[in-house]
């Protein structure tokens, strides 16, 4: 569970490629298992990233986001973003993605403002 903020240019009319910079803060379970014990603890992950998206259809985009997590390791996420227009200026984005370094599927839900 977490939250984040990203800002950038959404080239809805000018072209198919858009770019964003962002940050996120995520609380995750870090499960350590070995032969003798099994433990689980909460882990705080803060990331800074650059995200690019390419328009496939009217509301479907492919996204890729290289970034750095906790200023200690590189992460790369890729996935799809589907944007449902709520009003003329607001949209709801659903973004399933895969984080390669963490080897986890992630689900991002975005609220987009000023989608002119």
N, C-alpha and C positions, 0 to 999 in steps of 0.2 A: 504494500500500500504506500502511496506517496503522492506528491504533487510536483508540478513544474510550470515554468513559464517559457514561452518562446516567442520571438518576434522576427519579422522578416518581410520579404516582398512576395506577395501572392500574385503571380503574373497570370491571372485568370483569362484576360483577353489578349495580352501581348504575346504569350508563348506557353509552351507546355511545361517549362522548368521553373520551379520556385525554390527559394532558399531561405533558411531560417537559422538563427543562433538561439541556443536555449540552455537552461539549467534545470535540473530536477533533483529532488530529495526523496529517497525511497527507504522505507523500513522493510528489511527482508529477513527471512529466517536463514540462518547459516547452520546447516546440519552437518555435524562431524560424526562420522561413524568409523570405528575400528573394531578389532577383535574383542576388546574387553569392555568398552563403554560406548554408549551412543548419547550424544548431547545435542541440544538445539539452543541457539541463542539469537537474539535480535542483532541485526547489523544495520548500520546507517550508511547509505551510499549516496554521495553527492557527486553529480556529474555535470560537466560542461560539454556541449556538443554543437556540431554544425550539422544541420539536416537539409538534405536536398530531396525534392519530390518531383516526380515526372507524371504528367497527366496521361492516363490510359483511356479513360472514357469521361463522360460528363461529370461524374461524382467519384470516380475511382482513381487513385494515385498509387504509385510505387514509391516508397521512401527508403532512404539510406542515411544513417546518422553515425559518423565516426565521432568519438569523444574520449574524454579522460575522466576516470572515476576516482574519487578521493585523492586526486593529484598523485596517484601511484601506479595506475595501469590503464592501458588503452582498451577501449571497448568499441565494438562495431555492431549496430543494430540495423536490420533490414526487414521490411515488411510491406504491408498494404495499408492505405488509408481510404476509408469510405466516408464521404461527407454528406450528411443529410441536411438540406437547407431548412431552417426553422422559420426564419423571416428573410427578407431581402438582404439584411446586413448581418445576420447571425446564423451560424451553422454548427452542427454537432458532428464531430469526427470520431470514428471508431477505427482504431489502429492496432491490429494484431501484428507483432513483430517477433524476431528471434535475436537474442543477445549472444553473440558468438563466444566471447571470452567467458561469460558466466554460464553458457550452455543452458539458457532458460528461454522459454516462451514468455513474452510479456504482452499485456493488453493495456493500451493507452486509450483514454477517452478524452477528447479535446473539445473545448468550446471555442469557436472561431468568431471573432468580431470584425466588422467592417469588410465584408466580402464583396465589395462593389466591383 
